[in-house]
């Protein structure tokens, strides 16, 4: 028996080391060229301009920030999904490391610390078996993809970066309070991006994030609005909610000003659905609509934003190029139904690889590049994820139920976004949110049980769940 336990421990440790090594190999490969180039081109020259005292202070501030993110990795996880909207700002000083990779490394380090030092478990749900054909087909398709380097890059991004949001929550979110903290960080980030974009009011172009992204700005503001509406407002009295109306106003102006059509439509849908889950919010919805109608003429939202949103009244015009992209995806899916054209192969079968780079529909993307099994695996995972979150809403109460309702609204928001925008790596937040119902399944169902847990084993026993598969104990 002892030898069996020792073998199990060795196998579990091998899994952890394997996962860590896989991440490190992918990240180090991607970082090395970037670091050398940035150091040679910018870093040393910029560092030489600052006095030593300033550099020392900057290093101390940086180390403090890293330590805080290691202590609160749920905040780092929120930053992981938002940092891409700011790292492209030309006014930011050049950094020797890509900020997304840097934050990802902090999250992985925090996860490994909890797995090793706290003897915590990495418990993945059996529903995650749907990911097996996805990853297997990605690797297999490298043998026939039209461009091996492009296919390898997309595969490594999914395995090394996108999977961070898929796997790490099962270690980092050991209480409902930490999911709460993550969502509040997303609200603060969305508010900061929205407030920053207001400086563009009165201009001729749509509002954008510091990285110059308008669709992503709209999505970040929509996510923040949905979290406030379904997580915070149900707990608060009307007067307290009234004090937060200016925050909602900033997010709404940035959302409309971005001209992000899907984000605007999805946000409205989720706010209405969230109101059905908490009936007292009907009065808030009515007041906010009336105030918005009165204030909108006095807000200098660019005409380009209104013109872009107005195309929603004419669906063929709204779809525009995306209609051709989706048609190409359907064509490739029909011609290569079993194995697809290979990971990242869509763009190399299109008339213009720069514009026609992915079909802007995740099912068509998986189907055209990886075949029918990958598309069906994704659909199956989405179905099980929605079924699980409905169960969680049904048997939870108080703050815990509000968290479950918020996850449902975010799932709807991001599912709508995935149907008309982004590729599998752009949609990292979607993959993350689809896994949250299974994370929530491991946590206590009632308000009085929301305590810091030492391991997931305790919470699973309390919830009387069927065993999931354990990678690391």
C-alpha positions as CSV (number, residue, x, y, z in Angstrom):
1,X,0.0,0.0,0.0
2,X,2.8,2.4,0.9
3,X,4.5,1.7,-2.5
4,X,1.2,2.5,-4.2
5,X,0.9,5.8,-2.4
6,X,4.5,6.6,-3.2
7,X,3.9,5.8,-6.9
8,X,0.7,8.0,-6.9
9,X,2.7,10.8,-5.3
10,X,5.5,10.5,-7.9
11,X,3.0,10.4,-10.7
12,X,1.2,13.5,-9.4
13,X,4.5,15.4,-9.0
14,X,5.5,14.4,-12.5
15,X,2.2,15.9,-13.8
16,X,3.0,19.2,-12.1
17,X,6.6,19.3,-13.3
18,X,5.4,18.4,-16.8
19,X,2.8,21.2,-16.8
20,X,5.4,23.7,-15.4
21,X,8.0,22.6,-17.9
22,X,5.6,22.9,-20.8
23,X,4.7,26.4,-19.9
24,X,8.4,27.4,-19.3
25,X,9.6,26.0,-22.6
26,X,6.9,27.8,-24.6
27,X,7.3,31.1,-22.7
28,X,11.1,31.0,-22.7
29,X,11.1,30.4,-26.4
30,X,8.7,33.3,-27.1
31,X,10.5,35.6,-24.6
32,X,14.1,35.1,-25.6
33,X,14.0,36.8,-29.0
34,X,11.7,39.5,-27.6
35,X,13.9,40.3,-24.6
36,X,17.1,40.5,-26.7
37,X,15.5,42.7,-29.3
38,X,14.0,45.1,-26.7
39,X,17.1,45.3,-24.6
40,X,19.2,46.1,-27.6
41,X,16.8,48.6,-29.2
42,X,15.4,50.5,-26.2
43,X,15.9,49.3,-22.7
44,X,19.6,50.1,-22.0
45,X,19.2,53.5,-23.6
46,X,16.1,54.4,-21.5
47,X,17.6,53.1,-18.3
48,X,20.7,55.2,-18.8
49,X,18.5,58.4,-18.8
50,X,17.2,57.9,-15.2
51,X,19.2,58.7,-12.1
52,X,20.2,55.8,-9.9
53,X,17.8,56.8,-7.1
54,X,14.8,56.7,-9.5
55,X,15.9,53.3,-10.8
56,X,16.1,51.9,-7.2
57,X,12.7,53.3,-6.4
58,X,11.2,51.8,-9.6
59,X,12.7,48.4,-8.8
60,X,11.4,48.5,-5.2
61,X,7.9,49.5,-6.5
62,X,8.1,46.7,-9.1
63,X,9.1,44.1,-6.5
64,X,6.3,45.2,-4.2
65,X,3.8,44.9,-7.0
66,X,5.0,41.4,-7.8
67,X,4.7,40.3,-4.2
68,X,1.2,41.7,-3.9
69,X,0.1,39.9,-7.1
70,X,1.6,36.7,-5.7
71,X,-0.3,37.2,-2.5
72,X,-3.5,38.0,-4.4
73,X,-3.2,36.0,-7.7
74,X,-6.9,36.5,-8.4
75,X,-6.1,40.2,-9.0
76,X,-3.2,39.1,-11.3
77,X,-5.7,36.9,-13.2
78,X,-7.9,39.9,-13.8
79,X,-4.9,41.9,-15.0
80,X,-4.0,39.0,-17.3
81,X,-7.3,39.6,-19.2
82,X,-6.9,43.4,-19.3
83,X,-3.2,44.0,-19.8
84,X,-3.5,43.6,-23.6
85,X,-5.7,46.7,-23.7
86,X,-2.9,48.9,-22.3
87,X,0.4,47.4,-23.2
88,X,0.2,48.8,-26.7
89,X,0.1,52.4,-25.6
90,X,2.9,54.2,-27.4
91,X,3.3,56.5,-24.4
92,X,4.3,53.6,-22.1
93,X,8.0,53.0,-21.7
94,X,9.4,50.0,-23.5
95,X,9.7,46.9,-21.3
96,X,12.1,44.0,-22.0
97,X,9.3,41.4,-21.4
98,X,5.8,41.3,-22.9
99,X,3.4,42.3,-20.1
100,X,1.0,39.5,-20.9
101,X,3.7,36.9,-20.5
102,X,5.0,38.7,-17.4
103,X,1.6,38.6,-15.6
104,X,1.1,35.0,-16.8
105,X,4.4,34.0,-15.2
106,X,3.3,35.5,-11.9
107,X,0.0,33.5,-12.0
108,X,1.8,30.3,-12.8
109,X,4.3,31.0,-10.0
110,X,1.4,31.6,-7.5
111,X,-0.3,28.4,-8.6
112,X,2.8,26.3,-8.2
113,X,3.5,27.9,-4.7
114,X,0.0,26.9,-3.6
115,X,0.3,23.4,-5.0
116,X,3.7,22.7,-3.4
117,X,3.9,24.7,-0.2
118,X,0.2,24.4,0.8
119,X,-0.2,20.8,-0.4
120,X,-3.2,22.0,-2.2
121,X,-5.0,19.9,-4.9
122,X,-5.4,20.6,-8.6
123,X,-8.8,19.0,-9.2
124,X,-10.0,19.2,-12.8
125,X,-13.6,18.3,-13.6
126,X,-14.4,15.3,-15.8
127,X,-16.0,17.7,-18.2
128,X,-12.5,18.9,-19.1
129,X,-12.1,15.7,-21.1
130,X,-13.7,17.8,-23.9
131,X,-10.4,19.6,-24.1
132,X,-8.5,16.4,-25.0
133,X,-9.6,16.2,-28.6
134,X,-9.1,20.0,-29.0
135,X,-5.5,19.9,-27.9
136,X,-4.8,16.5,-29.6
137,X,-6.1,17.8,-32.9
138,X,-4.1,21.0,-32.6
139,X,-0.9,19.0,-32.2
140,X,-1.9,16.5,-35.0
141,X,-2.8,19.3,-37.4
142,X,0.7,20.6,-37.2
143,X,1.7,17.8,-39.6
144,X,-0.5,19.3,-42.4
145,X,-1.1,22.9,-41.6
146,X,-0.1,25.2,-44.5
147,X,2.3,27.2,-42.3
148,X,4.0,25.3,-39.5
149,X,5.5,28.3,-37.7
150,X,2.1,30.1,-37.7
151,X,0.3,26.9,-36.5
152,X,2.9,26.2,-33.8
153,X,2.6,29.8,-32.6
154,X,-1.2,29.5,-32.3
155,X,-0.9,26.1,-30.6
156,X,1.7,27.3,-28.1
157,X,-0.4,30.4,-27.3
158,X,-3.4,28.3,-26.5
159,X,-1.4,25.7,-24.4
160,X,0.9,28.1,-22.6
161,X,-1.2,31.3,-22.2
162,X,-4.9,30.7,-22.9
163,X,-4.9,27.5,-20.7
164,X,-3.8,29.7,-17.7
165,X,-7.4,30.9,-17.5
166,X,-8.7,27.4,-18.0
167,X,-6.6,25.5,-15.3
168,X,-5.4,27.9,-12.6
169,X,-8.8,28.9,-11.2
170,X,-9.1,25.4,-9.7
171,X,-6.2,26.3,-7.5
172,X,-6.5,30.0,-7.0
173,X,-10.2,30.2,-6.3
174,X,-10.6,28.2,-3.1
175,X,-13.4,30.4,-1.8
176,X,-16.3,32.5,-3.2
177,X,-14.6,35.6,-1.8
178,X,-11.7,35.2,-4.2
179,X,-14.0,35.0,-7.2
180,X,-15.6,38.1,-5.8
181,X,-12.2,39.8,-5.6
182,X,-11.4,38.8,-9.2
183,X,-14.7,40.3,-10.4
184,X,-14.2,43.6,-8.5
185,X,-10.7,43.8,-10.1
186,X,-12.3,43.4,-13.5
187,X,-14.8,46.3,-12.7
188,X,-11.9,48.6,-11.6
189,X,-10.0,47.7,-14.7
190,X,-13.0,48.3,-17.0
191,X,-13.7,51.6,-15.2
192,X,-10.2,52.8,-15.6
193,X,-10.2,52.0,-19.3
194,X,-13.6,53.6,-19.8
195,X,-12.6,56.8,-18.0
196,X,-9.3,57.0,-20.0
197,X,-11.3,56.8,-23.3
198,X,-13.5,59.7,-22.3
199,X,-10.6,62.1,-23.3
200,X,-11.5,61.2,-26.9
201,X,-15.1,62.6,-26.6
202,X,-15.8,65.3,-29.2
203,X,-13.3,63.8,-31.6
204,X,-13.9,62.2,-35.0
205,X,-13.0,58.6,-34.3
206,X,-14.5,56.0,-32.1
207,X,-13.2,55.6,-28.5
208,X,-10.4,53.2,-28.0
209,X,-8.3,51.7,-25.2
210,X,-4.7,52.8,-24.7
211,X,-3.6,50.0,-27.1
212,X,-5.9,51.5,-29.8
213,X,-8.6,48.8,-29.5
214,X,-12.3,49.7,-29.7
215,X,-14.0,46.3,-29.7
216,X,-12.0,45.2,-26.7
217,X,-12.7,48.4,-24.9
218,X,-16.4,47.9,-25.4
219,X,-16.2,44.3,-24.1
220,X,-14.2,45.4,-21.0
221,X,-16.9,48.0,-20.2
222,X,-19.7,45.6,-20.8
223,X,-18.1,43.0,-18.5
224,X,-17.7,45.7,-15.8
225,X,-21.4,46.8,-16.1
226,X,-22.7,43.2,-16.0
227,X,-20.7,42.5,-12.8
228,X,-21.9,45.6,-11.1
229,X,-25.5,44.8,-12.1
230,X,-25.7,41.2,-11.1
231,X,-23.1,40.9,-8.3
232,X,-23.2,44.2,-6.4
233,X,-26.6,45.8,-7.0
234,X,-28.7,42.8,-5.7
235,X,-27.0,43.2,-2.3
236,X,-27.3,47.0,-2.0
237,X,-30.2,49.3,-1.0
238,X,-31.5,51.7,-3.6
239,X,-29.6,54.8,-2.2
240,X,-26.3,52.9,-2.3
241,X,-27.0,51.8,-5.8
242,X,-27.8,55.4,-6.7
243,X,-24.3,56.5,-5.7
244,X,-22.8,54.1,-8.2
245,X,-24.9,55.4,-11.2
246,X,-22.0,57.8,-12.3
247,X,-19.8,54.7,-12.6
248,X,-22.4,53.0,-14.7
249,X,-22.6,56.2,-16.8
250,X,-18.9,56.3,-17.5
251,X,-18.9,52.6,-18.6
252,X,-22.0,53.2,-20.7
253,X,-20.5,56.2,-22.5
254,X,-17.3,54.3,-23.2
255,X,-19.3,51.3,-24.4
256,X,-21.4,53.3,-26.8
257,X,-18.4,55.5,-27.8
258,X,-16.4,52.4,-28.7
259,X,-19.0,51.5,-31.3
260,X,-18.5,47.8,-30.4
261,X,-21.8,46.4,-31.8
262,X,-21.8,42.9,-30.3
263,X,-20.7,44.2,-26.9
264,X,-23.5,46.8,-26.9
265,X,-26.2,44.3,-27.8
266,X,-24.9,41.7,-25.5
267,X,-24.6,44.1,-22.6
268,X,-28.3,45.2,-23.1
269,X,-29.4,41.5,-23.2
270,X,-27.5,40.6,-20.0
271,X,-28.8,43.7,-18.1
272,X,-32.3,42.8,-19.0
273,X,-31.8,39.1,-18.1
274,X,-30.1,40.1,-14.9
275,X,-33.1,42.2,-13.9
276,X,-35.3,39.1,-14.3
277,X,-33.0,37.4,-11.8
278,X,-33.4,40.3,-9.3
279,X,-36.8,42.0,-9.7
280,X,-35.9,45.0,-7.6
281,X,-33.6,46.2,-10.3
282,X,-36.5,47.1,-12.6
283,X,-36.7,50.5,-11.0
284,X,-33.0,51.0,-11.5
285,X,-33.2,50.0,-15.1
286,X,-36.1,52.4,-15.7
287,X,-34.3,55.3,-14.0
288,X,-31.1,54.7,-15.8
289,X,-32.8,54.5,-19.2
290,X,-34.6,57.8,-18.5
291,X,-31.4,59.5,-17.3
292,X,-29.4,58.2,-20.2
293,X,-32.0,59.5,-22.7
294,X,-31.8,62.9,-21.1
295,X,-28.0,63.1,-20.9
296,X,-27.0,61.5,-24.2
297,X,-27.5,64.6,-26.3
298,X,-25.1,66.5,-24.1
299,X,-22.4,63.9,-24.3
300,X,-20.0,64.4,-27.2
301,X,-19.9,60.9,-28.4
302,X,-18.2,60.8,-31.9
303,X,-20.6,60.5,-34.8
304,X,-18.5,57.6,-36.1
305,X,-19.6,55.6,-33.1
306,X,-23.3,56.3,-33.8
307,X,-22.8,55.5,-37.5
308,X,-21.1,52.2,-36.6
309,X,-23.9,51.2,-34.2
310,X,-26.6,52.3,-36.6
311,X,-25.5,49.5,-39.0
312,X,-27.2,47.1,-36.5
313,X,-30.5,48.2,-38.1
314,X,-29.2,46.6,-41.4
315,X,-27.7,43.2,-40.6
316,X,-26.0,42.7,-44.0
317,X,-24.3,46.0,-43.6
318,X,-23.4,45.2,-40.0
319,X,-21.8,41.8,-41.0
320,X,-20.0,43.3,-44.0
321,X,-16.6,41.5,-44.3
322,X,-17.5,39.1,-41.5
323,X,-20.2,37.6,-43.7
324,X,-17.5,36.6,-46.3
325,X,-15.2,35.3,-43.5
326,X,-18.0,33.1,-42.1
327,X,-18.9,31.9,-45.6
328,X,-15.3,30.9,-46.1
329,X,-15.3,29.1,-42.8
330,X,-18.4,27.1,-43.8
331,X,-16.8,26.3,-47.2
332,X,-13.6,25.0,-45.6
333,X,-15.5,23.1,-43.0
334,X,-17.6,21.4,-45.7
335,X,-14.5,20.5,-47.8
336,X,-12.4,19.3,-44.8
337,X,-15.0,18.0,-42.3
338,X,-12.9,15.4,-40.4
339,X,-9.5,17.0,-39.8
340,X,-9.9,20.6,-41.1
341,X,-7.2,22.5,-42.9
342,X,-4.8,22.6,-39.9
343,X,-4.3,25.0,-37.0
344,X,-4.1,28.6,-38.2
345,X,-4.7,27.2,-41.7
346,X,-7.8,29.3,-42.4
347,X,-5.9,32.5,-43.3
348,X,-3.7,30.6,-45.8
349,X,-6.7,29.2,-47.7
350,X,-8.2,32.7,-48.0
351,X,-7.7,35.2,-50.8
352,X,-6.1,37.7,-48.4
353,X,-4.2,36.2,-45.4
354,X,-3.9,39.6,-43.7
355,X,-7.7,40.4,-43.7
356,X,-9.2,37.0,-43.9
357,X,-7.2,35.6,-40.9
358,X,-10.0,33.8,-39.0
359,X,-13.8,33.4,-39.5
360,X,-14.9,35.5,-36.5
361,X,-17.0,32.6,-35.2
362,X,-15.4,30.1,-32.8
363,X,-17.4,27.1,-34.0
364,X,-16.5,27.8,-37.6
365,X,-12.9,28.4,-36.6
366,X,-12.5,25.1,-34.8
367,X,-14.5,23.2,-37.5
368,X,-12.6,24.6,-40.5
369,X,-9.1,24.3,-38.9
370,X,-9.5,21.2,-36.8
371,X,-12.6,19.4,-38.1
372,X,-15.9,18.2,-36.8
373,X,-14.6,16.5,-33.6
374,X,-13.1,19.8,-32.3
375,X,-16.3,21.8,-33.1
376,X,-18.5,19.2,-31.4
377,X,-16.2,19.0,-28.4
378,X,-16.4,22.7,-27.9
379,X,-20.2,22.7,-28.2
380,X,-20.5,19.8,-25.8
381,X,-18.3,21.6,-23.2
382,X,-20.4,24.8,-23.5
383,X,-23.6,22.8,-23.0
384,X,-22.3,21.1,-19.8
385,X,-21.0,24.4,-18.6
386,X,-24.4,26.1,-18.9
387,X,-26.2,23.1,-17.3
388,X,-23.8,23.3,-14.3
389,X,-24.3,27.0,-13.8
390,X,-28.1,26.6,-13.8
391,X,-27.7,24.0,-11.1
392,X,-25.5,26.3,-9.1
393,X,-28.0,29.2,-9.3
394,X,-30.8,26.8,-8.2
395,X,-29.2,25.6,-4.9
396,X,-27.2,28.7,-3.8
397,X,-28.3,31.7,-1.7
398,X,-27.0,35.2,-0.8
399,X,-23.7,36.4,-2.2
400,X,-22.9,32.9,-3.4
401,X,-26.0,32.9,-5.7
402,X,-25.2,36.4,-7.0
403,X,-21.8,35.1,-8.0
404,X,-23.4,32.3,-9.8
405,X,-25.8,34.6,-11.6
406,X,-23.0,36.9,-12.6
407,X,-21.1,34.0,-14.1
408,X,-24.2,33.0,-16.1
409,X,-24.5,36.6,-17.4
410,X,-20.8,36.7,-18.3
411,X,-21.1,33.3,-20.1
412,X,-24.0,34.7,-22.2
413,X,-22.1,37.9,-22.9
414,X,-18.9,36.1,-24.0
415,X,-20.8,33.4,-25.9
416,X,-22.5,36.1,-28.0
417,X,-19.1,37.8,-28.5
418,X,-17.5,34.4,-29.6
419,X,-20.1,34.0,-32.3
420,X,-19.0,37.1,-34.3
421,X,-15.6,38.1,-33.0
422,X,-12.1,36.9,-32.0
423,X,-10.2,33.7,-32.4
424,X,-9.5,31.0,-29.8
425,X,-6.7,32.9,-28.2
426,X,-8.4,36.3,-28.4
427,X,-11.2,34.7,-26.4
428,X,-9.2,33.8,-23.3
429,X,-11.8,35.4,-21.0
430,X,-14.5,33.2,-22.6
431,X,-12.5,30.0,-21.9
432,X,-11.9,31.1,-18.3
433,X,-15.6,32.0,-17.7
434,X,-16.8,28.6,-19.1
435,X,-14.7,26.9,-16.5
436,X,-16.1,28.9,-13.5
437,X,-19.3,26.8,-13.1
438,X,-17.1,23.8,-12.3
439,X,-14.9,25.8,-9.9
440,X,-18.1,27.0,-8.2
441,X,-19.2,23.4,-7.9
442,X,-16.3,22.7,-5.5
443,X,-17.2,25.6,-3.2
444,X,-19.7,25.9,-0.4
445,X,-23.3,26.7,-1.4
446,X,-24.3,29.0,1.4
447,X,-23.3,32.4,2.7
448,X,-22.3,31.0,6.1
449,X,-19.9,28.6,4.5
450,X,-17.9,31.2,2.6
451,X,-14.6,30.7,4.4
452,X,-11.0,30.3,3.3
453,X,-10.5,26.6,2.6
454,X,-7.2,24.8,3.0
455,X,-7.9,22.4,0.2
456,X,-10.6,21.6,-2.4
457,X,-11.1,18.2,-0.8
458,X,-12.9,19.6,2.1
459,X,-15.4,21.6,0.0
460,X,-16.0,18.7,-2.3
461,X,-16.9,16.4,0.6
462,X,-19.3,19.1,2.0
463,X,-21.0,19.4,-1.4
464,X,-21.3,15.6,-1.7
465,X,-20.0,15.7,-5.3
466,X,-19.1,12.9,-7.6
467,X,-15.3,12.6,-7.7
468,X,-13.5,14.6,-10.4
469,X,-10.1,13.6,-11.5
470,X,-7.2,14.9,-9.4
471,X,-3.9,15.8,-11.2
472,X,-2.0,16.9,-8.2
473,X,-2.5,16.3,-4.5
